[in-house]
Amino acid sequence: MNDKLIVGLEAVVPVIGLISGLVGAYVGLQNRALLAEVRQELAELENRIIIRINGTYSRNSECLLRNANVNSRLDDLAEEVRNLSRFGAQRGEP
């Protein structure tokens, strides 16, 4: 009877070890998959934040260039208005 019990325990112990190893491997794979998914979502969120920031704020050099362009256009319009008023004054129109 004791021999049968010992033989049974000798078979059960390796099976328990095998099951424990398989469960550990499965949990490790699940953790890796979850970590990869979290990293991917974090990268997507980072990209959305960067896109939103770039769409909201302008760089100093862009603002200076835009202001120079606006001032140039306003100067051109002012010169055109002066020329039209001179032309109207030469024709005798009010």
Secondary structure, DSSP 8 states (H G I E B T S, - for coil): -HHHHHHHHHHHHHHHHHHHHHHHHHHHHHHHHHHHHHHHHHHHHHHHHHHHHHHH---HHHHHHHHHHHHHHHHHHHHHHHHHHHHHHHHT--
